[in-house]
Amino acid sequence: MNQIIGKDAEVRSWPKGIAVVTLLVEDLESTKQFYRKVFGLPLVFEDNDSSVFKLGNMLINLLKTSVAGSSSSLQKWQVVKRDLALSSPST
């Protein structure tokens, strides 16, 4: 479904799904507890800087804002995503 908005703008269809959402958080421990208690989501990865929950076919990555811009954090997250993708059964 493509629509023309304005003179040269085009809106394309959304992808079929979203694999990962990363949320930047100030207080990782409190936010992690919130997702566990309120939503009852399973924790699939955790380290000092992030916690990853599974919500259906999507991953929710809670990442400390203090490390969000670091290249080492980005590299680590790429490895985590790869490992989770390899260990998750396909649907």
Helices and strands as residue ranges (DSSP letters): E 3-5, E 9-11, E 20-25, H 28-34, I 35-39, E 43-46, E 50-55, E 58-64, G 65-67, H 71-87
